[in-house]
Amino acid sequence: MNAALGVLGIWLSFAAAVVGMAVEGWTLARQRRGQPADPRLDGRLLAPVLMAGMVLAVAAMERALVTHDFSIAFVADNNSRGTPLLYSITGLWSALAGSILLWGFLLSLFVGAVAWRFRSDAADPVVVWARLVMNGVAAFFIGLMVGPANPFAHVVGAAPAQGAGPNALLQDNPLVAIHPPMLYLGFVGFTVPFAFSVGMLATGRVQERWQTETRRFTLVAWTFLSVGIVLGAWWSYQVLGWGGFWAWDPVENAALLPWLCGTAYLHSVLVQERRGLLRVWNLSLSVATFSLTILGTFLTRSGVIESVHAFSDSTLGPVLIGFFLAVVVVGFGLIAWRGDRIRSPGGIDAPLGREGAFLLNNLLLVGFAFVVLLGTVFPLLYQALKNQAVSVGAPYFDTVAVPVGLALLVLMALAPVLSWRAVSAAVLWRRLAPSAWAGALTIVACVAAGVRGLVPLAAFGLGAFAAASALRSIVLSVLASIRQGRGWGRGLVARTNGGMVVHLGIVIMAVAITAATSFAHRGELALRLGKPATFDGHTFVFEGLRTVRTPAKTATEALVKVDGGGVFRPAVSQFAGTNSEVVGTPAIDSGLTGDVYLTVTELGGTGPATAAEPFPGLPRGSVAIGVVIEPLVAWLWGGGLVVGFGGLLALVPGRRRRPTEPASALAGLRRGSAAPAPVDGELPEPVGAGGPR
């Protein structure tokens, strides 16, 4: 029953996507011949059918997982009778075919959202093209489920009485219920700006409003992806037992790449909205961002890399890389075809202005994305050409990440105080001075507190510099709103302030990452029952072992009292299922100033000692634990929440403005002319101080 309903839903959605492409293509053909659209053929009506089919398929799979329907191979391989309800539900995205099902479901929601959002422009050729492209992407991913990635395939032979169960690492923390869907929403959401970019290029109407009209969809996708990446780092920290949160794993990089290009796009599209510039650049970023989501899908679902995050056994590699190449060829081919027609009418006339800062920000982000992409795919290309394994480690990425991160902090401090026009050095310093003093005093305070090291001091100082600049912008926005009689709330809840809150969140994360990576202390302790041991100023007392058995798992816990306070229980666990592995479960004492992170590395007397063990011959009744002392780790998770809140705040509609002409077209503007009206509480800069020179 579950399999039949699921297959019905998949075929219904696939048919809706394919027919939708045909209907939109027919509509475009009629428009090209100057004929009106056929009212009997409305492609928008197929969006609800597409969504209904995906809802049916997802509901059927969830029912199969919750009821342990082991006649379905996916359920038998990724579920067991002892799997708790939460992890039975999350089993949907715990393996390849289910993850493609989730992708198709979320994409169907975006198809429906676009059909609804642009219902008043339904016949516009750009919108028709966008719907055609989105239906094409949906047909591809749903077609994978019709063919090689069928999530409802039956088991061969009789259904097993007990399933294999999910991967042990995917049933050890509830973050698995949030992190993957957030990432998928981010990845899938970037389909919308790509589809509209194709529509604009196909029709040649790149100078119109569509790039900024779809900015909100891009912002939604970017916010979900940002929070998803932070939650993934938190999951890694909570589950993997290594005490870290980012290792430049290829799958981690696969999520970072579209985030970097999407961040660049959100900044540069503001320049197009305000000044009508960077059209080619924005279209290229839109295509690149979506292309990188497909490349990330290839990396995680093709089996070409070995990673704790990747799906290993897969035959989808050639299909996915083929789709990636098709997206790149179509997207950048259209950009090359349109050529000069899409070029902006002017250039950046004032490098020492906000558009200049945004452009430099874009170059840093895209340049860093290229470095990450090169380091990620180089081992794959080298192995394919030389048949030899090679790895690119963290030092390669850190060499570029550190200076780029510091430079971005500087730009985050500068951008809010810059005008869209040129600004004199005197005016710029007057606006920057309070923030610069905040950064300088922070460095002095850190040195007085004993902090040493060029990179940490620079990161802390520049972080305070950028944070103070963002807070200044928020305060000025609120004061301007009060003076205009709109109240402080309207001044606070504004799109511009959303960006500043995002900046604050990124600063908090940068400070946390710097502190945790620069000042962490790692060690291993052999603990005997009742005898205290010290490490990095902390005292640890081993109080014995405890075995805990539940239907879901069996865990051996080491009871360790830290600093005379509460007892922490790092453990080794084995979960229900026929092929469950033994995994470590860390115990974390987390606080605002830092974390104490404990893992079990060896249980005394549980097996023969070998020279490879960290403590060979550890006596029975004792334990070896790994200890990591990391400052400010909790700030990283808090910063991610602030980024998510800022993204939501930036979705608040603001007053629209038409793009102004480049400064070269305003050469006749007199010094006494009126300044443009403020947007979202942004204070206008006096023309005499910041206007054209």
C-alpha positions in Angstrom: 0.0 0.0 0.0 2.7 2.5 1.0 4.8 1.6 -2.0 1.8 1.9 -4.4 0.8 5.3 -3.0 4.4 6.6 -3.2 5.0 5.4 -6.8 1.6 7.0 -7.7 2.7 10.3 -6.2 6.1 10.3 -7.9 4.5 9.5 -11.3 1.9 12.2 -10.8 4.5 14.8 -10.0 6.7 13.7 -12.9 3.8 13.9 -15.4 2.9 17.4 -14.0 6.5 18.6 -14.4 6.8 17.3 -18.0 3.4 18.5 -19.1 4.1 21.8 -17.4 7.2 22.2 -19.5 5.2 21.4 -22.7 2.5 23.9 -21.8 4.9 26.7 -21.0 6.8 26.0 -24.2 3.6 26.1 -26.2 2.7 29.4 -24.5 6.1 30.9 -25.4 5.8 29.7 -29.0 2.4 31.5 -29.3 3.7 34.6 -27.8 6.7 34.6 -30.2 4.2 34.4 -33.1 2.2 37.4 -31.6 -0.7 35.2 -30.6 -2.4 35.5 -27.2 -2.0 32.8 -24.6 -4.5 30.0 -24.8 -6.7 30.3 -21.6 -7.3 26.6 -21.7 -3.6 25.9 -21.2 -2.4 27.5 -18.1 0.9 26.1 -16.8 0.3 27.5 -13.3 -2.5 25.0 -12.8 0.0 22.1 -12.9 1.9 23.5 -9.9 -0.7 22.2 -7.4 -0.7 18.8 -9.1 3.1 18.7 -8.8 2.9 19.6 -5.1 0.1 17.1 -4.4 2.1 14.3 -6.0 5.2 15.1 -3.9 3.1 15.4 -0.7 1.6 12.0 -1.4 5.0 10.4 -2.0 6.5 11.9 1.2 3.5 11.0 3.3 3.7 7.4 2.0 7.4 7.1 2.8 6.9 8.6 6.3 4.1 6.2 7.0 6.3 3.3 5.8 9.1 4.4 8.1 6.9 4.9 11.1 5.1 1.6 10.7 8.4 -0.2 9.8 7.2 -1.4 6.4 10.3 -3.5 5.6 8.8 -4.7 2.3 10.3 -1.4 0.9 14.0 -1.7 0.5 14.7 1.8 1.6 12.9 1.3 4.9 14.6 -2.1 5.5 18.0 -0.5 4.9 17.4 2.6 7.0 15.0 1.7 9.8 14.5 -0.9 12.5 11.8 -1.8 15.0 13.9 -0.3 17.8 14.4 3.0 16.0 12.8 5.9 18.0 9.9 7.8 16.4 12.0 10.9 15.8 14.7 9.0 13.9 12.2 7.0 12.0 10.8 10.3 10.7 14.2 11.7 9.9 15.1 8.4 8.1 13.5 10.0 5.1 16.7 11.9 4.4 19.2 9.4 5.9 20.1 7.8 2.6 20.2 8.6 -1.1 16.8 7.8 -2.5 15.0 9.5 0.4 17.1 12.6 0.1 16.2 12.9 -3.5 12.5 12.6 -2.5 12.9 15.4 0.0 14.6 17.5 -2.7 11.7 17.0 -5.1 9.2 17.8 -2.4 10.8 21.1 -1.4 11.3 22.0 -5.1 7.6 21.4 -5.7 6.9 23.9 -2.9 9.0 26.6 -4.6 7.3 25.9 -7.9 4.0 26.5 -6.2 5.3 29.6 -4.4 6.5 31.2 -7.7 3.2 30.4 -9.4 1.4 32.2 -6.6 3.8 35.1 -6.1 3.8 36.1 -9.8 0.1 35.3 -10.5 -0.5 38.8 -11.7 2.4 38.5 -14.2 1.5 35.0 -15.2 1.6 35.8 -18.9 4.8 37.7 -18.9 7.4 35.8 -21.0 10.0 36.1 -18.3 7.7 34.5 -15.8 6.7 31.8 -18.3 10.3 31.0 -19.0 11.0 30.8 -15.2 8.2 28.4 -14.7 9.4 26.3 -17.7 12.9 26.1 -16.2 11.7 25.2 -12.7 9.5 22.5 -14.2 12.5 21.2 -16.1 14.6 21.0 -12.9 11.7 19.3 -11.1 11.4 16.8 -14.0 15.1 16.0 -13.7 15.0 15.3 -9.9 11.7 13.5 -9.9 12.9 11.6 -13.0 15.7 10.2 -10.8 13.1 8.7 -8.6 11.2 7.2 -11.6 14.5 5.6 -12.6 17.7 4.9 -10.7 16.8 6.4 -7.3 13.4 4.9 -6.7 12.7 5.2 -3.0 9.8 2.7 -3.1 11.6 -0.2 -4.7 10.6 -3.6 -3.1 13.1 -5.8 -1.3 14.3 -8.8 -3.2 12.6 -11.9 -1.7 10.8 -12.0 1.6 10.6 -8.8 3.7 13.0 -9.0 6.7 11.6 -9.2 10.2 14.1 -6.6 11.5 15.6 -3.7 9.5 19.2 -2.7 9.4 18.5 0.7 11.1 19.8 4.1 10.3 23.5 5.0 10.4 24.4 5.2 14.0 25.6 8.8 13.6 22.2 9.8 12.3 20.3 8.7 15.4 22.4 10.2 18.1 21.3 13.8 18.1 18.0 15.6 17.3 19.8 18.1 15.2 19.5 15.6 12.4 15.8 16.6 12.3 16.7 20.2 11.5 20.1 20.4 9.8 19.4 18.5 6.5 16.0 20.1 5.7 17.6 23.6 6.3 20.4 22.8 3.9 18.0 21.4 1.3 15.7 24.5 1.5 18.8 26.6 0.8 20.0 24.5 -2.1 16.6 24.1 -3.7 15.6 27.8 -3.2 18.5 29.0 -5.4 16.5 27.4 -8.3 14.2 30.5 -8.4 16.8 33.2 -9.2 18.5 30.9 -11.7 15.1 30.3 -13.4 14.4 34.0 -13.7 17.9 34.7 -14.9 17.4 32.3 -17.8 14.0 34.0 -18.4 15.6 37.4 -18.6 18.4 36.2 -20.8 16.1 34.3 -23.1 13.8 37.3 -23.6 16.6 39.9 -23.5 14.8 41.9 -20.8 17.7 42.0 -18.3 17.3 45.7 -17.6 13.9 45.2 -16.0 13.0 44.6 -12.4 13.1 40.8 -12.3 16.5 40.5 -10.7 15.4 42.5 -7.7 11.9 40.9 -7.7 13.5 37.5 -7.0 15.9 38.8 -4.4 13.5 37.8 -1.6 13.5 34.2 -2.8 17.3 34.3 -2.9 17.4 35.8 0.6 15.1 33.0 1.9 17.3 30.4 0.4 20.5 32.1 1.7 19.0 32.3 5.2 18.0 28.7 5.3 21.5 27.7 3.9 23.3 29.9 6.5 21.4 28.4 9.4 21.7 24.9 8.0 25.5 25.2 7.7 25.8 26.4 11.3 23.5 23.6 12.5 25.7 21.1 10.6 28.7 22.4 12.4 26.8 22.0 15.7 25.8 18.5 14.7 29.4 17.6 13.9 30.6 19.1 17.2 27.9 17.2 19.2 28.1 13.8 17.5 31.4 13.0 15.9 33.5 13.2 19.1 36.5 15.1 17.7 35.7 18.4 19.5 35.7 20.4 16.2 33.0 21.9 14.1 34.6 22.4 10.6 37.2 20.3 8.9 37.1 21.5 5.3 35.4 18.2 4.4 34.4 18.0 0.7 30.8 17.8 1.7 31.1 20.8 4.0 32.7 22.7 1.2 29.9 21.7 -1.1 27.5 23.7 1.1 29.9 26.6 1.6 30.5 27.2 -2.1 26.9 28.2 -3.0 26.7 30.2 0.2 29.7 32.3 -0.8 28.4 33.0 -4.3 24.9 33.6 -2.9 26.3 36.1 -0.4 28.1 37.9 -3.1 24.9 38.0 -5.2 22.8 39.5 -2.4 25.3 42.3 -2.0 25.8 43.1 -5.7 22.1 42.9 -6.6 21.7 45.9 -4.2 24.0 47.8 -6.5 21.8 46.9 -9.5 18.7 47.9 -7.6 20.1 51.2 -6.5 22.4 52.2 -9.5 21.4 49.8 -12.3 25.0 48.4 -12.4 26.6 44.9 -12.4 23.9 43.2 -14.5 26.3 40.7 -16.2 27.9 40.1 -12.8 24.6 39.4 -11.1 23.4 37.1 -13.8 26.7 35.2 -13.6 26.5 34.9 -9.9 22.9 33.6 -10.1 24.0 30.9 -12.6 27.1 30.1 -10.6 25.2 29.7 -7.3 22.7 27.3 -8.7 25.4 25.4 -10.6 27.3 24.9 -7.4 24.2 23.5 -5.7 24.1 20.8 -8.4 27.9 20.2 -8.0 27.4 19.8 -4.3 24.6 17.3 -5.0 27.0 15.4 -7.2 29.7 15.4 -4.5 27.3 14.1 -1.9 25.3 11.6 -3.9 27.7 10.2 -6.5 30.0 8.1 -4.3 33.1 9.9 -5.6 34.2 10.9 -2.1 34.4 9.3 1.2 32.9 11.4 4.0 30.8 11.0 7.1 28.3 13.3 5.4 28.2 11.6 1.9 26.0 8.8 0.5 28.5 6.2 -0.5 26.8 3.7 -2.8 25.3 5.5 -5.8 25.0 5.2 -9.6 23.9 8.8 -10.0 27.3 10.3 -10.6 27.2 10.4 -14.4 23.6 11.7 -14.5 24.3 14.4 -11.9 27.6 15.6 -13.5 25.8 15.7 -16.9 23.0 17.9 -15.4 25.6 20.1 -13.8 27.4 20.6 -17.2 24.1 21.3 -18.9 23.2 24.0 -16.4 26.7 25.6 -16.8 26.5 25.5 -20.6 22.9 26.9 -20.8 23.4 29.6 -18.2 26.8 31.0 -19.2 26.0 30.3 -22.9 23.0 32.6 -22.6 25.1 35.2 -21.0 27.7 35.0 -23.7 25.0 35.1 -26.4 23.4 38.3 -25.1 26.8 39.9 -24.8 26.8 43.7 -25.0 23.0 43.8 -24.8 23.0 43.0 -21.1 25.9 45.3 -20.2 25.2 48.1 -17.7 25.0 51.6 -19.1 27.7 53.0 -16.9 30.4 52.0 -14.5 31.4 52.5 -10.9 32.4 56.2 -10.7 33.2 56.4 -7.0 35.4 53.5 -5.8 35.4 55.0 -2.4 31.6 54.5 -2.1 29.2 51.8 -1.2 29.1 50.2 -4.7 32.9 50.1 -4.7 32.9 48.3 -1.3 30.3 45.9 -2.5 32.3 45.1 -5.6 35.4 44.4 -3.5 33.3 42.3 -1.2 32.2 40.3 -4.2 35.7 39.8 -5.5 36.8 38.5 -2.1 33.9 36.1 -1.8 34.1 34.8 -5.3 37.9 34.5 -5.2 37.6 32.5 -2.0 34.9 30.3 -3.5 37.3 29.5 -6.4 40.0 28.6 -3.9 37.6 26.3 -2.0 36.4 24.8 -5.3 39.9 24.1 -6.5 40.9 22.5 -3.2 37.7 20.3 -3.2 37.8 19.0 -6.8 41.6 18.8 -7.3 41.9 15.4 -5.4 39.1 14.0 -7.6 40.7 15.2 -10.8 44.2 14.0 -9.8 42.9 10.6 -8.9 41.0 10.3 -12.1 44.1 11.3 -14.2 46.9 9.8 -12.2 45.1 6.9 -10.5 46.7 8.1 -7.2 45.0 9.4 -4.1 46.0 12.8 -2.9 44.4 15.0 -0.2 44.2 18.8 0.3 44.2 19.6 4.0 43.1 22.4 6.2 46.3 24.4 5.9 45.6 25.1 2.2 42.2 26.5 3.0 43.2 28.3 6.1 46.0 30.1 4.3 43.3 31.9 2.2 40.4 31.9 4.7 42.2 33.9 7.4 43.1 37.0 5.3 39.8 36.9 3.4 37.9 36.7 6.7 39.8 39.7 8.1 39.3 41.7 4.9 35.6 41.0 5.0 35.4 42.3 8.6 37.0 45.5 7.4 34.5 45.8 4.6 31.6 45.1 7.0 32.8 48.0 9.1 33.2 50.3 6.1 30.2 49.6 4.0 27.5 51.0 6.4 29.2 54.4 6.7 29.9 54.8 2.9 27.5 56.7 0.7 26.3 55.5 -2.7 28.2 58.5 -4.0 31.8 59.6 -3.3 32.6 60.6 0.2 35.4 62.8 1.5 38.1 61.4 3.8 37.0 63.8 6.5 33.4 62.8 6.4 34.3 59.1 6.3 36.6 59.4 9.4 33.9 61.3 11.3 31.5 58.4 10.7 34.1 55.7 11.3 35.8 57.2 14.4 33.5 55.7 17.1 33.7 52.2 15.6 37.5 52.5 15.1 37.9 53.5 18.7 35.8 50.5 19.8 38.1 48.2 17.8 41.3 49.8 19.2 40.1 49.6 22.8 39.1 45.9 22.2 42.6 45.1 21.1 44.0 46.9 24.2 41.7 45.1 26.5 42.6 41.7 24.9 46.3 42.4 25.3 45.8 43.4 28.9 43.9 40.1 29.5 46.8 38.1 28.2 45.7 37.4 24.6 48.6 37.0 22.2 48.9 36.3 18.5 48.5 38.6 15.5 45.5 36.8 14.0 43.4 36.6 17.2 44.1 40.2 18.1 43.3 41.4 14.6 40.1 39.3 14.5 38.9 40.5 17.9 39.7 44.1 17.0 38.2 44.1 13.6 35.2 42.2 14.9 34.5 45.0 17.4 35.1 47.5 14.6 32.5 45.9 12.4 30.0 45.3 15.2 30.1 48.9 16.3 29.6 50.0 12.7 26.5 47.8 12.4 25.1 49.0 15.7 25.7 52.6 14.6 23.7 52.0 11.5 20.8 50.4 13.4 20.7 53.3 16.0 20.7 55.9 13.2 17.9 54.1 11.4 15.8 54.1 14.6 16.5 57.8 15.3 15.5 58.7 11.8 12.3 56.8 12.1 11.5 58.5 15.3 12.2 62.0 13.8 9.9 61.1 10.9 7.1 60.2 13.2 7.0 56.5 12.3 8.1 55.2 15.8 11.2 53.3 16.8 9.7 49.9 15.9 9.4 50.8 12.2 12.9 52.0 12.2 14.2 48.8 13.9 12.2 46.4 11.7 13.6 47.3 8.3 15.4 45.5 5.5 18.6 47.5 6.0 18.7 46.7 9.7 18.2 43.0 8.8 21.5 43.2 6.9 23.2 44.9 9.9 21.9 42.2 12.2 23.3 39.5 9.9 26.6 41.4 10.1 26.5 41.2 13.9 25.8 37.5 13.7 28.7 36.9 11.4 31.0 39.0 13.7 29.9 36.9 16.7 30.7 33.7 14.7 34.1 35.1 13.6 35.1 35.8 17.2 33.9 32.4 18.3 35.8 30.6 15.5 38.9 32.5 16.2 38.8 31.9 20.0 38.0 28.2 19.7 40.6 27.4 17.1 43.4 29.6 18.5 43.1 28.8 22.2 41.8 25.3 22.4 43.7 22.8 24.5 43.5 19.0 23.8 44.7 16.1 25.8 44.0 12.6 27.1 43.8 11.5 30.7 44.0 8.0 32.2 41.5 8.2 35.1 41.4 5.7 38.0 38.4 5.3 40.2 38.1 8.1 42.7 41.5 9.7 42.0 41.4 13.3 40.7 43.4 14.4 37.6 43.9 17.9 36.3 44.1 19.4 32.8 44.3 23.0 31.8 43.1 24.2 35.2 40.2 21.8 35.4 39.8 18.8 37.8 38.3 15.5 36.7 37.3 12.6 39.0 36.2 9.2 37.6 33.3 7.8 39.5 32.7 4.5 37.7 31.0 3.0 34.7 27.3 2.5 34.0 25.5 0.5 31.4 22.3 1.9 30.1 20.0 -0.2 27.9 17.0 1.1 26.0 15.0 -0.3 23.0 17.0 2.1 20.8 20.6 1.5 22.1 23.0 0.1 24.7 25.4 2.6 26.1 28.4 2.3 28.4 28.8 5.6 30.2 31.9 6.8 32.1 30.7 9.0 35.0 33.1 11.9 35.3 32.8 14.8 37.8 34.2 18.0 36.5 35.5 20.7 38.9 33.6 19.2 41.8 30.3 20.0 40.1 27.9 17.9 38.0 28.6 14.5 36.7 29.1 14.1 32.9 28.6 10.9 31.0 30.7 10.4 27.8 29.8 7.0 26.4 30.2 4.4 23.8 26.9 3.3 22.3 25.5 0.7 20.0 22.1 1.3 18.4 19.4 -1.1 17.4 19.6 -2.7 14.0 21.4 -5.5 12.3 24.5 -3.6 11.2 24.8 -0.9 13.8 28.3 0.2 14.7 29.7 1.2 18.1 30.1 4.9 18.2 31.3 7.4 20.8 28.9 9.9 22.4 30.7 13.0 23.8 29.6 14.8 27.0 29.8 18.6 26.8 29.9 21.1 29.6 28.9 24.2 27.7 29.0 27.8 29.0 29.3 31.4 27.7 33.0 31.5 28.3 33.9 28.1 27.0 33.2 24.3 26.8 34.7 21.3 28.4 34.4 18.4 25.9 34.8 14.8 27.1 35.0 11.6 25.1 35.8 8.0 26.0 38.9 6.8 24.2 39.4 3.5 26.0 37.7 1.4 28.7 40.1 -0.3 31.0 40.2 -4.1 31.0 37.6 -4.5 28.2 40.0 -5.9 25.6 43.6 -6.8 25.0 46.0 -3.9 25.1 48.0 -3.1 22.0 50.9 -0.7 21.4 48.6 1.3 19.2 46.3 2.1 22.1 46.9 5.5 23.8 47.1 3.8 27.2 48.1 0.1 26.7 47.4 -2.1 29.7 44.9 0.3 31.2 43.6 -1.6 34.3 40.1 -2.8 34.7 37.8 -0.3 36.3 39.6 2.7 34.9 39.0 4.8 31.8 40.9 7.0 29.3 39.1 10.1 28.3 39.8 12.7 25.6 39.5 16.3 26.9 39.1 19.4 24.8 38.9 22.9 26.4 37.5 25.4 23.9 36.6 29.0 24.6 33.5 30.8 23.3 32.2 27.8 21.3 28.6 28.6 22.4 29.0 32.0 20.7 29.2 30.2 17.3 25.7 28.7 17.7 24.4 32.0 19.1 25.8 33.9 16.1 24.1 31.5 13.7 20.8 32.3 15.4 21.5 36.0 15.0 22.2 35.5 11.3 18.9 33.6 10.9 17.0 36.4 12.7 18.7 39.0 10.6 17.7 37.2 7.4 14.1 37.1 8.5 14.3 40.8 9.4 15.7 41.6 5.9 12.6 40.0 4.4 10.4 42.8 5.8 9.2 44.8 2.7 10.6 48.2 2.4 9.7 51.2 0.3 10.7 50.7 -3.3 13.0 53.0 -5.2 13.8 53.2 -8.8 17.4 52.5 -9.8 19.2 55.8 -10.1 21.5 56.5 -13.0 25.2 56.1 -12.6 27.0 59.1 -11.3 28.5 59.8 -14.8 24.9 60.5 -16.0 24.3 62.9 -13.1 27.3 65.1 -13.8 25.0 68.1 -13.9 23.7 67.6 -10.4 24.3 70.9 -8.5 25.7 70.9 -5.1 22.5 72.2 -3.6 20.2 69.6 -5.2 18.0 67.4 -3.0 19.4 64.1 -1.9 17.5 60.9 -2.7 14.8 59.8 -0.2 16.0 57.5 2.5 15.2 53.8 2.2 14.2 51.7 5.2 15.4 54.2 7.7 18.7 54.9 6.0 19.8 58.4 6.7 20.5 60.4 3.5 24.0 61.8 3.3 24.3 65.5 2.6 25.1 66.1 -1.0 27.7 68.8 0.0 29.6 66.2 2.0 29.1 63.0 0.1 27.9 64.0 -3.3 29.7 64.0 -6.6 33.0 65.8 -6.7 
